Amino acid sequence: MFTLESVQALIFLGTEVFKLVTAHLAQKGTLNNLTQEQAELMVKKLAVTLPDALPTPEELEKMVIANPLPQ
Amino acid sequence: MRKFRVLFFALCLAGCAVQRTQAPQINAQTAFALNLESQVTQANADYKTLFTDIGNAHRAGTLTDADVASLNVIGSHLQTLIQEANGLTKTYSANYDAGVASQIGGLLAKIAADIAQITAQNAQAKTGVHQ
């Protein structure tokens, strides 16, 4: 019923979901502890960090990351 | 199965970073702005990580030229969506306009769908599984 390839694909997806969820939870813990003033400052600060232009997929593919995702 | 994956990723991306029950000291408007910004910030990071990883997999021979070309088509669409969301989020942080927030919400749903599709297609290409 399940081929080796489909199990590998599910494990890969599971790993990706785990990374997204843990990153999200870590961010939650930090933001919930802010005061109102700090939160307002954070709104301004986060808005400034958002770039107007992003690199294209092709440009990103040329970059090498230190810890690539499992192959 | 694919619809479930899309729904799951959408839920992951749509979860609130600031929860009013856990952070009653932050007013609703500011909490909403922070939630929008944190989701847009996360989308920027996910986009960069996904395509840097795709480049590494391509160099390692795990992904073919055709796989990468196909992923890049969705990636270009995703890039446009995120750039648009970035611009609108900056606008929203200055005026807290509800219409702008609604537009960002719509973009985030499309972004989540694109990220889910790229992640699934990437996994299928790496393992040789095709739907």
N, CA and C atoms of all chains as a GROMACS GRO file, in nm:
protein
  606
    1MET      N    1   0.083  -0.121   0.000
    1MET     CA    2   0.000   0.000   0.000
    1MET      C    3   0.087   0.127   0.000
    2PHE      N    4   0.185   0.133   0.091
    2PHE     CA    5   0.277   0.247   0.094
    2PHE      C    6   0.410   0.206   0.033
    3THR      N    7   0.456   0.282  -0.065
    3THR     CA    8   0.587   0.253  -0.122
    3THR      C    9   0.693   0.324  -0.038
    4LEU      N   10   0.818   0.283  -0.057
    4LEU     CA   11   0.928   0.346   0.015
    4LEU      C   12   0.932   0.496  -0.016
    5GLU      N   13   0.909   0.529  -0.145
    5GLU     CA   14   0.915   0.670  -0.188
    5GLU      C   15   0.806   0.754  -0.120
    6SER      N   16   0.687   0.696  -0.108
    6SER     CA   17   0.579   0.775  -0.046
    6SER      C   18   0.605   0.796   0.103
    7VAL      N   19   0.667   0.694   0.168
    7VAL     CA   20   0.702   0.710   0.310
    7VAL      C   21   0.810   0.817   0.325
    8GLN      N   22   0.908   0.815   0.233
    8GLN     CA   23   1.014   0.918   0.238
    8GLN      C   24   0.955   1.057   0.219
    9ALA      N   25   0.860   1.068   0.126
    9ALA     CA   26   0.796   1.198   0.102
    9ALA      C   27   0.720   1.245   0.225
   10LEU      N   28   0.653   1.154   0.292
   10LEU     CA   29   0.577   1.190   0.413
   10LEU      C   30   0.673   1.233   0.525
   11ILE      N   31   0.786   1.163   0.538
   11ILE     CA   32   0.885   1.200   0.641
   11ILE      C   33   0.940   1.340   0.612
   12PHE      N   34   0.968   1.367   0.485
   12PHE     CA   35   1.020   1.498   0.446
   12PHE      C   36   0.918   1.607   0.481
   13LEU      N   37   0.793   1.582   0.445
   13LEU     CA   38   0.687   1.681   0.475
   13LEU      C   39   0.671   1.701   0.626
   14GLY      N   40   0.678   1.590   0.699
   14GLY     CA   41   0.667   1.597   0.845
   14GLY      C   42   0.776   1.682   0.905
   15THR      N   43   0.899   1.666   0.852
   15THR     CA   44   1.013   1.745   0.901
   15THR      C   45   0.991   1.893   0.875
   16GLU      N   46   0.940   1.924   0.754
   16GLU     CA   47   0.915   2.064   0.718
   16GLU      C   48   0.809   2.126   0.809
   17VAL      N   49   0.702   2.052   0.832
   17VAL     CA   50   0.594   2.102   0.917
   17VAL      C   51   0.646   2.125   1.058
   18PHE      N   52   0.728   2.031   1.108
   18PHE     CA   53   0.784   2.043   1.243
   18PHE      C   54   0.867   2.171   1.255
   19LYS      N   55   0.950   2.196   1.154
   19LYS     CA   56   1.034   2.317   1.157
   19LYS      C   57   0.949   2.444   1.159
   20LEU      N   58   0.846   2.446   1.074
   20LEU     CA   59   0.759   2.564   1.067
   20LEU      C   60   0.688   2.586   1.201
   21VAL      N   61   0.637   2.479   1.259
   21VAL     CA   62   0.560   2.491   1.383
   21VAL      C   63   0.650   2.533   1.499
   22THR      N   64   0.771   2.474   1.510
   22THR     CA   65   0.860   2.510   1.621
   22THR      C   66   0.906   2.656   1.610
   23ALA      N   67   0.935   2.699   1.487
   23ALA     CA   68   0.976   2.840   1.467
   23ALA      C   69   0.862   2.933   1.507
   24HIS      N   70   0.742   2.892   1.470
   24HIS     CA   71   0.624   2.974   1.498
   24HIS      C   72   0.599   2.982   1.649
   25LEU      N   73   0.613   2.869   1.719
   25LEU     CA   74   0.590   2.868   1.864
   25LEU      C   75   0.695   2.951   1.938
   26ALA      N   76   0.820   2.945   1.890
   26ALA     CA   77   0.927   3.023   1.954
   26ALA      C   78   0.896   3.172   1.943
   27GLN      N   79   0.846   3.212   1.826
   27GLN     CA   80   0.812   3.352   1.803
   27GLN      C   81   0.695   3.393   1.893
   28LYS      N   82   0.598   3.303   1.908
   28LYS     CA   83   0.483   3.330   1.993
   28LYS      C   84   0.524   3.363   2.136
   29GLY      N   85   0.613   3.280   2.192
   29GLY     CA   86   0.657   3.298   2.330
   29GLY      C   87   0.718   3.434   2.352
   30THR      N   88   0.795   3.483   2.253
   30THR     CA   89   0.861   3.612   2.265
   30THR      C   90   0.760   3.726   2.258
   31LEU      N   91   0.671   3.722   2.161
   31LEU     CA   92   0.579   3.833   2.137
   31LEU      C   93   0.474   3.847   2.248
   32ASN      N   94   0.431   3.737   2.306
   32ASN     CA   95   0.328   3.746   2.410
   32ASN      C   96   0.376   3.813   2.537
   33ASN      N   97   0.508   3.823   2.555
   33ASN     CA   98   0.562   3.884   2.676
   33ASN      C   99   0.588   4.034   2.663
   34LEU      N  100   0.558   4.091   2.548
   34LEU     CA  101   0.584   4.234   2.528
   34LEU      C  102   0.482   4.319   2.602
   35THR      N  103   0.526   4.440   2.642
   35THR     CA  104   0.430   4.538   2.696
   35THR      C  105   0.364   4.608   2.577
   36GLN      N  106   0.260   4.687   2.602
   36GLN     CA  107   0.192   4.759   2.494
   36GLN      C  108   0.290   4.849   2.418
   37GLU      N  109   0.376   4.920   2.493
   37GLU     CA  110   0.471   5.012   2.430
   37GLU      C  111   0.571   4.935   2.343
   38GLN      N  112   0.619   4.823   2.401
   38GLN     CA  113   0.715   4.742   2.325
   38GLN      C  114   0.649   4.683   2.200
   39ALA      N  115   0.522   4.645   2.212
   39ALA     CA  116   0.450   4.588   2.099
   39ALA      C  117   0.435   4.691   1.987
   40GLU      N  118   0.403   4.816   2.026
   40GLU     CA  119   0.388   4.922   1.926
   40GLU      C  120   0.520   4.949   1.855
   41LEU      N  121   0.628   4.948   1.935
   41LEU     CA  122   0.761   4.966   1.876
   41LEU      C  123   0.794   4.851   1.781
   42MET      N  124   0.754   4.730   1.822
   42MET     CA  125   0.781   4.611   1.741
   42MET      C  126   0.707   4.617   1.607
   43VAL      N  127   0.586   4.673   1.608
   43VAL     CA  128   0.509   4.689   1.484
   43VAL      C  129   0.589   4.776   1.386
   44LYS      N  130   0.643   4.888   1.437
   44LYS     CA  131   0.721   4.978   1.350
   44LYS      C  132   0.850   4.910   1.304
   45LYS      N  133   0.914   4.841   1.400
   45LYS     CA  134   1.044   4.778   1.371
   45LYS      C  135   1.029   4.668   1.265
   46LEU      N  136   0.927   4.584   1.281
   46LEU     CA  137   0.906   4.474   1.186
   46LEU      C  138   0.872   4.527   1.047
   47ALA      N  139   0.793   4.635   1.043
   47ALA     CA  140   0.755   4.691   0.912
   47ALA      C  141   0.878   4.739   0.835
   48VAL      N  142   0.973   4.798   0.908
   48VAL     CA  143   1.094   4.850   0.843
   48VAL      C  144   1.180   4.736   0.786
   49THR      N  145   1.177   4.620   0.852
   49THR     CA  146   1.263   4.509   0.807
   49THR      C  147   1.210   4.439   0.682
   50LEU      N  148   1.084   4.464   0.646
   50LEU     CA  149   1.029   4.396   0.528
   50LEU      C  150   1.085   4.459   0.401
   51PRO      N  151   1.148   4.378   0.316
   51PRO     CA  152   1.211   4.436   0.196
   51PRO      C  153   1.108   4.472   0.088
   52ASP      N  154   1.138   4.578   0.011
   52ASP     CA  155   1.050   4.615  -0.100
   52ASP      C  156   1.063   4.515  -0.215
   53ALA      N  157   1.187   4.469  -0.236
   53ALA     CA  158   1.211   4.374  -0.344
   53ALA      C  159   1.283   4.251  -0.289
   54LEU      N  160   1.240   4.135  -0.334
   54LEU     CA  161   1.302   4.009  -0.292
   54LEU      C  162   1.387   3.954  -0.406
   55PRO      N  163   1.488   3.874  -0.373
   55PRO     CA  164   1.563   3.808  -0.480
   55PRO      C  165   1.473   3.709  -0.555
   56THR      N  166   1.503   3.687  -0.683
   56THR     CA  167   1.423   3.591  -0.760
   56THR      C  168   1.457   3.449  -0.713
   57PRO      N  169   1.373   3.350  -0.747
   57PRO     CA  170   1.406   3.212  -0.712
   57PRO      C  171   1.544   3.171  -0.765
   58GLU      N  172   1.575   3.214  -0.889
   58GLU     CA  173   1.704   3.179  -0.951
   58GLU      C  174   1.821   3.237  -0.871
   59GLU      N  175   1.805   3.362  -0.823
   59GLU     CA  176   1.911   3.425  -0.744
   59GLU      C  177   1.930   3.352  -0.612
   60LEU      N  178   1.820   3.313  -0.550
   60LEU     CA  179   1.828   3.241  -0.422
   60LEU      C  180   1.896   3.105  -0.440
   61GLU      N  181   1.868   3.040  -0.553
   61GLU     CA  182   1.925   2.907  -0.578
   61GLU      C  183   2.077   2.911  -0.588
   62LYS      N  184   2.130   3.027  -0.624
   62LYS     CA  185   2.277   3.038  -0.636
   62LYS      C  186   2.343   3.052  -0.500
   63MET      N  187   2.265   3.086  -0.396
   63MET     CA  188   2.321   3.102  -0.262
   63MET      C  189   2.335   2.964  -0.197
   64VAL      N  190   2.433   2.950  -0.109
   64VAL     CA  191   2.453   2.824  -0.038
   64VAL      C  192   2.422   2.846   0.108
   65ILE      N  193   2.336   2.760   0.165
   65ILE     CA  194   2.305   2.775   0.308
   65ILE      C  195   2.392   2.681   0.390
   66ALA      N  196   2.418   2.723   0.516
   66ALA     CA  197   2.509   2.646   0.603
   66ALA      C  198   2.448   2.511   0.640
   67ASN      N  199   2.318   2.508   0.668
   67ASN     CA  200   2.254   2.384   0.710
   67ASN      C  201   2.139   2.350   0.616
   68PRO      N  202   2.171   2.288   0.502
   68PRO     CA  203   2.063   2.257   0.408
   68PRO      C  204   1.964   2.158   0.465
   69LEU      N  205   1.842   2.162   0.410
   69LEU     CA  206   1.739   2.068   0.455
   69LEU      C  207   1.780   1.926   0.417
   70PRO      N  208   1.733   1.824   0.489
   70PRO     CA  209   1.771   1.686   0.457
   70PRO      C  210   1.727   1.649   0.316
   71GLN      N  211   1.817   1.582   0.244
   71GLN     CA  212   1.787   1.542   0.106
   71GLN      C  213   1.707   1.413   0.106
   72MET      N  214  -0.568   1.394  -0.023
   72MET     CA  215  -0.446   1.401   0.057
   72MET      C  216  -0.379   1.537   0.037
   73ARG      N  217  -0.375   1.581  -0.091
   73ARG     CA  218  -0.311   1.708  -0.120
   73ARG      C  219  -0.385   1.824  -0.055
   74LYS      N  220  -0.518   1.816  -0.055
   74LYS     CA  221  -0.599   1.922   0.004
   74LYS      C  222  -0.572   1.931   0.154
   75PHE      N  223  -0.552   1.816   0.217
   75PHE     CA  224  -0.523   1.815   0.361
   75PHE      C  225  -0.389   1.883   0.389
   76ARG      N  226  -0.290   1.856   0.300
   76ARG     CA  227  -0.158   1.916   0.320
   76ARG      C  228  -0.168   2.068   0.305
   77VAL      N  229  -0.241   2.112   0.203
   77VAL     CA  230  -0.257   2.256   0.180
   77VAL      C  231  -0.324   2.320   0.301
   78LEU      N  232  -0.430   2.254   0.351
   78LEU     CA  233  -0.502   2.306   0.466
   78LEU      C  234  -0.412   2.313   0.589
   79PHE      N  235  -0.330   2.208   0.608
   79PHE     CA  236  -0.242   2.205   0.725
   79PHE      C  237  -0.139   2.318   0.720
   80PHE      N  238  -0.078   2.339   0.602
   80PHE     CA  239   0.019   2.447   0.590
   80PHE      C  240  -0.048   2.583   0.608
   81ALA      N  241  -0.169   2.594   0.555
   81ALA     CA  242  -0.242   2.721   0.570
   81ALA      C  243  -0.267   2.749   0.718
   82LEU      N  244  -0.302   2.644   0.791
   82LEU     CA  245  -0.327   2.662   0.935
   82LEU      C  246  -0.199   2.700   1.007
   83CYS      N  247  -0.087   2.638   0.968
   83CYS     CA  248   0.042   2.670   1.032
   83CYS      C  249   0.076   2.817   1.011
   84LEU      N  250   0.053   2.864   0.888
   84LEU     CA  251   0.088   3.002   0.856
   84LEU      C  252  -0.012   3.101   0.914
   85ALA      N  253  -0.136   3.057   0.928
   85ALA     CA  254  -0.239   3.150   0.972
   85ALA      C  255  -0.250   3.160   1.124
   86GLY      N  256  -0.178   3.074   1.198
   86GLY     CA  257  -0.184   3.077   1.344
   86GLY      C  258  -0.138   3.212   1.397
   87CYS      N  259  -0.195   3.255   1.509
   87CYS     CA  260  -0.162   3.387   1.561
   87CYS      C  261  -0.036   3.383   1.646
   88ALA      N  262   0.057   3.474   1.617
   88ALA     CA  263   0.180   3.482   1.694
   88ALA      C  264   0.152   3.544   1.831
   89VAL      N  265   0.065   3.644   1.833
   89VAL     CA  266   0.027   3.708   1.960
   89VAL      C  267  -0.114   3.663   1.994
   90GLN      N  268  -0.131   3.600   2.110
   90GLN     CA  269  -0.264   3.554   2.150
   90GLN      C  270  -0.318   3.647   2.258
   91ARG      N  271  -0.435   3.701   2.234
   91ARG     CA  272  -0.492   3.799   2.326
   91ARG      C  273  -0.513   3.740   2.466
   92THR      N  274  -0.542   3.613   2.474
   92THR     CA  275  -0.564   3.551   2.606
   92THR      C  276  -0.433   3.545   2.684
   93GLN      N  277  -0.321   3.529   2.610
   93GLN     CA  278  -0.191   3.520   2.679
   93GLN      C  279  -0.122   3.655   2.688
   94ALA      N  280  -0.171   3.753   2.613
   94ALA     CA  281  -0.109   3.885   2.616
   94ALA      C  282  -0.217   3.992   2.627
   95PRO      N  283  -0.292   3.995   2.740
   95PRO     CA  284  -0.400   4.094   2.754
   95PRO      C  285  -0.348   4.237   2.764
   96GLN      N  286  -0.217   4.251   2.794
   96GLN     CA  287  -0.158   4.385   2.807
   96GLN      C  288  -0.145   4.456   2.672
   97ILE      N  289  -0.153   4.380   2.562
   97ILE     CA  290  -0.141   4.439   2.428
   97ILE      C  291  -0.281   4.461   2.371
   98ASN      N  292  -0.309   4.585   2.325
   98ASN     CA  293  -0.444   4.611   2.275
   98ASN      C  294  -0.469   4.537   2.144
   99ALA      N  295  -0.597   4.521   2.111
   99ALA     CA  296  -0.637   4.435   1.998
   99ALA      C  297  -0.576   4.481   1.866
  100GLN      N  298  -0.574   4.612   1.845
  100GLN     CA  299  -0.523   4.665   1.718
  100GLN      C  300  -0.374   4.635   1.701
  101THR      N  301  -0.298   4.658   1.807
  101THR     CA  302  -0.154   4.632   1.801
  101THR      C  303  -0.126   4.483   1.786
  102ALA      N  304  -0.203   4.400   1.859
  102ALA     CA  305  -0.185   4.255   1.850
  102ALA      C  306  -0.214   4.207   1.707
  103PHE      N  307  -0.319   4.264   1.647
  103PHE     CA  308  -0.355   4.225   1.511
  103PHE      C  309  -0.243   4.264   1.413
  104ALA      N  310  -0.188   4.386   1.432
  104ALA     CA  311  -0.081   4.432   1.344
  104ALA      C  312   0.042   4.342   1.358
  105LEU      N  313   0.074   4.305   1.483
  105LEU     CA  314   0.190   4.218   1.506
  105LEU      C  315   0.168   4.081   1.443
  106ASN      N  316   0.046   4.030   1.452
  106ASN     CA  317   0.017   3.899   1.393
  106ASN      C  318   0.033   3.902   1.242
  107LEU      N  319  -0.017   4.007   1.180
  107LEU     CA  320  -0.002   4.018   1.035
  107LEU      C  321   0.145   4.027   0.998
  108GLU      N  322   0.218   4.112   1.069
  108GLU     CA  323   0.359   4.132   1.037
  108GLU      C  324   0.440   4.005   1.057
  109SER      N  325   0.410   3.933   1.166
  109SER     CA  326   0.489   3.812   1.193
  109SER      C  327   0.464   3.706   1.087
  110GLN      N  328   0.340   3.701   1.035
  110GLN     CA  329   0.311   3.603   0.929
  110GLN      C  330   0.380   3.642   0.798
  111VAL      N  331   0.381   3.772   0.768
  111VAL     CA  332   0.446   3.817   0.645
  111VAL      C  333   0.598   3.796   0.658
  112THR      N  334   0.653   3.825   0.776
  112THR     CA  335   0.796   3.804   0.800
  112THR      C  336   0.832   3.656   0.782
  113GLN      N  337   0.746   3.569   0.837
  113GLN     CA  338   0.770   3.425   0.826
  113GLN      C  339   0.765   3.380   0.680
  114ALA      N  340   0.674   3.439   0.602
  114ALA     CA  341   0.662   3.404   0.460
  114ALA      C  342   0.790   3.443   0.385
  115ASN      N  343   0.846   3.560   0.419
  115ASN     CA  344   0.974   3.603   0.358
  115ASN      C  345   1.083   3.501   0.386
  116ALA      N  346   1.091   3.460   0.514
  116ALA     CA  347   1.196   3.365   0.555
  116ALA      C  348   1.177   3.229   0.488
  117ASP      N  349   1.051   3.183   0.481
  117ASP     CA  350   1.023   3.052   0.420
  117ASP      C  351   1.059   3.053   0.271
  118TYR      N  352   1.025   3.161   0.203
  118TYR     CA  353   1.055   3.173   0.059
  118TYR      C  354   1.206   3.161   0.036
  119LYS      N  355   1.283   3.234   0.117
  119LYS     CA  356   1.429   3.232   0.100
  119LYS      C  357   1.486   3.094   0.130
  120THR      N  358   1.439   3.033   0.238
  120THR     CA  359   1.490   2.901   0.277
  120THR      C  360   1.456   2.796   0.171
  121LEU      N  361   1.332   2.799   0.124
  121LEU     CA  362   1.289   2.698   0.025
  121LEU      C  363   1.376   2.704  -0.100
  122PHE      N  364   1.398   2.824  -0.154
  122PHE     CA  365   1.469   2.832  -0.282
  122PHE      C  366   1.620   2.819  -0.267
  123THR      N  367   1.674   2.854  -0.150
  123THR     CA  368   1.816   2.826  -0.128
  123THR      C  369   1.835   2.675  -0.120
  124ASP      N  370   1.744   2.608  -0.055
  124ASP     CA  371   1.749   2.461  -0.044
  124ASP      C  372   1.732   2.395  -0.182
  125ILE      N  373   1.642   2.451  -0.262
  125ILE     CA  374   1.623   2.396  -0.396
  125ILE      C  375   1.752   2.408  -0.478
  126GLY      N  376   1.823   2.521  -0.462
  126GLY     CA  377   1.952   2.539  -0.530
  126GLY      C  378   2.053   2.435  -0.485
  127ASN      N  379   2.058   2.410  -0.354
  127ASN     CA  380   2.151   2.309  -0.300
  127ASN      C  381   2.117   2.170  -0.354
  128ALA      N  382   1.988   2.138  -0.357
  128ALA     CA  383   1.945   2.006  -0.405
  128ALA      C  384   1.975   1.990  -0.554
  129HIS      N  385   1.963   2.100  -0.627
  129HIS     CA  386   1.994   2.098  -0.771
  129HIS      C  387   2.143   2.070  -0.792
  130ARG      N  388   2.227   2.140  -0.716
  130ARG     CA  389   2.371   2.118  -0.726
  130ARG      C  390   2.410   1.976  -0.686
  131ALA      N  391   2.336   1.923  -0.587
  131ALA     CA  392   2.365   1.787  -0.539
  131ALA      C  393   2.311   1.680  -0.634
  132GLY      N  394   2.236   1.722  -0.733
  132GLY     CA  395   2.182   1.627  -0.830
  132GLY      C  396   2.053   1.560  -0.787
  133THR      N  397   1.996   1.607  -0.676
  133THR     CA  398   1.870   1.548  -0.628
  133THR      C  399   1.751   1.600  -0.708
  134LEU      N  400   1.762   1.724  -0.757
  134LEU     CA  401   1.655   1.782  -0.839
  134LEU      C  402   1.709   1.802  -0.981
  135THR      N  403   1.626   1.773  -1.079
  135THR     CA  404   1.666   1.790  -1.220
  135THR      C  405   1.641   1.935  -1.263
  136ASP      N  406   1.693   1.968  -1.381
  136ASP     CA  407   1.668   2.102  -1.437
  136ASP      C  408   1.518   2.127  -1.453
  137ALA      N  409   1.446   2.022  -1.497
  137ALA     CA  410   1.302   2.035  -1.518
  137ALA      C  411   1.228   2.056  -1.386
  138ASP      N  412   1.273   1.984  -1.281
  138ASP     CA  413   1.212   2.002  -1.149
  138ASP      C  414   1.226   2.147  -1.104
  139VAL      N  415   1.349   2.199  -1.117
  139VAL     CA  416   1.378   2.335  -1.070
  139VAL      C  417   1.300   2.438  -1.152
  140ALA      N  418   1.295   2.416  -1.283
  140ALA     CA  419   1.222   2.510  -1.369
  140ALA      C  420   1.074   2.516  -1.327
  141SER      N  421   1.018   2.400  -1.298
  141SER     CA  422   0.877   2.394  -1.257
  141SER      C  423   0.856   2.464  -1.123
  142LEU      N  424   0.948   2.441  -1.029
  142LEU     CA  425   0.938   2.505  -0.896
  142LEU      C  426   0.956   2.657  -0.907
  143ASN      N  427   1.043   2.699  -1.001
  143ASN     CA  428   1.068   2.843  -1.017
  143ASN      C  429   0.945   2.919  -1.067
  144VAL      N  430   0.859   2.850  -1.143
  144VAL     CA  431   0.738   2.915  -1.192
  144VAL      C  432   0.649   2.955  -1.073
  145ILE      N  433   0.632   2.859  -0.981
  145ILE     CA  434   0.551   2.891  -0.861
  145ILE      C  435   0.627   2.992  -0.776
  146GLY      N  436   0.759   2.978  -0.771
  146GLY     CA  437   0.842   3.069  -0.691
  146GLY      C  438   0.830   3.214  -0.735
  147SER      N  439   0.825   3.235  -0.866
  147SER     CA  440   0.812   3.372  -0.917
  147SER      C  441   0.678   3.433  -0.875
  148HIS      N  442   0.574   3.348  -0.881
  148HIS     CA  443   0.442   3.393  -0.837
  148HIS      C  444   0.445   3.427  -0.688
  149LEU      N  445   0.511   3.339  -0.611
  149LEU     CA  446   0.522   3.359  -0.466
  149LEU      C  447   0.600   3.487  -0.434
  150GLN      N  448   0.707   3.510  -0.509
  150GLN     CA  449   0.788   3.632  -0.488
  150GLN      C  450   0.703   3.757  -0.505
  151THR      N  451   0.621   3.759  -0.610
  151THR     CA  452   0.535   3.874  -0.636
  151THR      C  453   0.435   3.895  -0.522
  152LEU      N  454   0.375   3.783  -0.478
  152LEU     CA  455   0.276   3.792  -0.369
  152LEU      C  456   0.340   3.848  -0.241
  153ILE      N  457   0.458   3.795  -0.207
  153ILE     CA  458   0.524   3.838  -0.082
  153ILE      C  459   0.565   3.985  -0.091
  154GLN      N  460   0.616   4.027  -0.206
  154GLN     CA  461   0.654   4.168  -0.222
  154GLN      C  462   0.534   4.259  -0.204
  155GLU      N  463   0.421   4.214  -0.260
  155GLU     CA  464   0.298   4.293  -0.246
  155GLU      C  465   0.255   4.299  -0.099
  156ALA      N  466   0.264   4.183  -0.032
  156ALA     CA  467   0.227   4.177   0.110
  156ALA      C  468   0.321   4.265   0.193
  157ASN      N  469   0.450   4.266   0.159
  157ASN     CA  470   0.546   4.351   0.231
  157ASN      C  471   0.506   4.498   0.222
  158GLY      N  472   0.474   4.541   0.100
  158GLY     CA  473   0.437   4.681   0.079
  158GLY      C  474   0.311   4.718   0.156
  159LEU      N  475   0.212   4.630   0.148
  159LEU     CA  476   0.084   4.658   0.216
  159LEU      C  477   0.101   4.656   0.369
  160THR      N  478   0.189   4.567   0.417
  160THR     CA  479   0.211   4.559   0.562
  160THR      C  480   0.275   4.687   0.614
  161LYS      N  481   0.365   4.744   0.534
  161LYS     CA  482   0.426   4.873   0.573
  161LYS      C  483   0.318   4.982   0.580
  162THR      N  484   0.229   4.980   0.482
  162THR     CA  485   0.119   5.077   0.480
  162THR      C  486   0.032   5.057   0.605
  163TYR      N  487   0.000   4.930   0.633
  163TYR     CA  488  -0.088   4.900   0.745
  163TYR      C  489  -0.028   4.944   0.879
  164SER      N  490   0.103   4.926   0.894
  164SER     CA  491   0.166   4.963   1.021
  164SER      C  492   0.158   5.113   1.047
  165ALA      N  493   0.137   5.190   0.940
  165ALA     CA  494   0.128   5.336   0.955
  165ALA      C  495  -0.014   5.384   0.976
  166ASN      N  496  -0.114   5.311   0.920
  166ASN     CA  497  -0.251   5.366   0.928
  166ASN      C  498  -0.356   5.271   0.988
  167TYR      N  499  -0.319   5.143   1.009
  167TYR     CA  500  -0.412   5.042   1.066
  167TYR      C  501  -0.546   5.040   0.991
  168ASP      N  502  -0.539   5.052   0.860
  168ASP     CA  503  -0.662   5.053   0.781
  168ASP      C  504  -0.715   4.911   0.764
  169ALA      N  505  -0.844   4.892   0.793
  169ALA     CA  506  -0.904   4.757   0.790
  169ALA      C  507  -0.905   4.698   0.649
  170GLY      N  508  -0.924   4.784   0.549
  170GLY     CA  509  -0.925   4.736   0.410
  170GLY      C  510  -0.789   4.679   0.370
  171VAL      N  511  -0.684   4.747   0.414
  171VAL     CA  512  -0.548   4.700   0.384
  171VAL      C  513  -0.523   4.567   0.455
  172ALA      N  514  -0.568   4.557   0.579
  172ALA     CA  515  -0.551   4.433   0.655
  172ALA      C  516  -0.620   4.317   0.583
  173SER      N  517  -0.737   4.345   0.528
  173SER     CA  518  -0.811   4.242   0.456
  173SER      C  519  -0.735   4.197   0.332
  174GLN      N  520  -0.674   4.293   0.261
  174GLN     CA  521  -0.595   4.260   0.143
  174GLN      C  522  -0.475   4.173   0.180
  175ILE      N  523  -0.410   4.208   0.292
  175ILE     CA  524  -0.294   4.129   0.338
  175ILE      C  525  -0.339   3.987   0.373
  176GLY      N  526  -0.455   3.976   0.437
  176GLY     CA  527  -0.508   3.844   0.471
  176GLY      C  528  -0.529   3.758   0.348
  177GLY      N  529  -0.584   3.818   0.243
  177GLY     CA  530  -0.604   3.746   0.116
  177GLY      C  531  -0.473   3.700   0.056
  178LEU      N  532  -0.373   3.790   0.062
  178LEU     CA  533  -0.242   3.755   0.007
  178LEU      C  534  -0.178   3.642   0.087
  179LEU      N  535  -0.194   3.646   0.220
  179LEU     CA  536  -0.134   3.541   0.305
  179LEU      C  537  -0.192   3.403   0.273
  180ALA      N  538  -0.321   3.399   0.241
  180ALA     CA  539  -0.383   3.271   0.204
  180ALA      C  540  -0.321   3.218   0.076
  181LYS      N  541  -0.301   3.307  -0.022
  181LYS     CA  542  -0.239   3.266  -0.149
  181LYS      C  543  -0.094   3.224  -0.128
  182ILE      N  544  -0.024   3.298  -0.040
  182ILE     CA  545   0.116   3.266  -0.010
  182ILE      C  546   0.125   3.127   0.053
  183ALA      N  547   0.034   3.098   0.147
  183ALA     CA  548   0.035   2.966   0.214
  183ALA      C  549   0.013   2.855   0.112
  184ALA      N  550  -0.077   2.879   0.017
  184ALA     CA  551  -0.106   2.777  -0.085
  184ALA      C  552   0.017   2.753  -0.172
  185ASP      N  553   0.086   2.861  -0.212
  185ASP     CA  554   0.206   2.848  -0.295
  185ASP      C  555   0.317   2.773  -0.219
  186ILE      N  556   0.336   2.809  -0.093
  186ILE     CA  557   0.441   2.743  -0.013
  186ILE      C  558   0.409   2.594   0.002
  187ALA      N  559   0.283   2.563   0.024
  187ALA     CA  560   0.243   2.422   0.037
  187ALA      C  561   0.270   2.347  -0.093
  188GLN      N  562   0.239   2.412  -0.205
  188GLN     CA  563   0.259   2.347  -0.334
  188GLN      C  564   0.409   2.325  -0.362
  189ILE      N  565   0.490   2.426  -0.332
  189ILE     CA  566   0.634   2.413  -0.354
  189ILE      C  567   0.692   2.303  -0.266
  190THR      N  568   0.652   2.300  -0.139
  190THR     CA  569   0.703   2.200  -0.045
  190THR      C  570   0.665   2.059  -0.091
  191ALA      N  571   0.540   2.041  -0.132
  191ALA     CA  572   0.495   1.908  -0.176
  191ALA      C  573   0.564   1.867  -0.305
  192GLN      N  574   0.572   1.960  -0.400
  192GLN     CA  575   0.635   1.929  -0.530
  192GLN      C  576   0.784   1.900  -0.513
  193ASN      N  577   0.848   1.976  -0.422
  193ASN     CA  578   0.990   1.955  -0.392
  193ASN      C  579   1.011   1.815  -0.335
  194ALA      N  580   0.927   1.778  -0.240
  194ALA     CA  581   0.939   1.646  -0.176
  194ALA      C  582   0.916   1.534  -0.277
  195GLN      N  583   0.815   1.553  -0.362
  195GLN     CA  584   0.785   1.451  -0.463
  195GLN      C  585   0.899   1.435  -0.562
  196ALA      N  586   0.957   1.549  -0.604
  196ALA     CA  587   1.067   1.544  -0.701
  196ALA      C  588   1.189   1.475  -0.641
  197LYS      N  589   1.217   1.503  -0.514
  197LYS     CA  590   1.334   1.444  -0.448
  197LYS      C  591   1.322   1.295  -0.430
  198THR      N  592   1.199   1.249  -0.409
  198THR     CA  593   1.180   1.106  -0.384
  198THR      C  594   1.132   1.031  -0.506
  199GLY      N  595   1.112   1.106  -0.616
  199GLY     CA  596   1.069   1.041  -0.739
  199GLY      C  597   0.922   1.004  -0.739
  200VAL      N  598   0.845   1.060  -0.644
  200VAL     CA  599   0.700   1.032  -0.639
  200VAL      C  600   0.629   1.143  -0.714
  201HIS      N  601   0.548   1.109  -0.810
  201HIS     CA  602   0.471   1.211  -0.883
  201HIS      C  603   0.324   1.177  -0.875
  202GLN      N  604   0.241   1.281  -0.854
  202GLN     CA  605   0.097   1.258  -0.841
  202GLN      C  606   0.035   1.240  -0.979
   0.00000   0.00000   0.00000
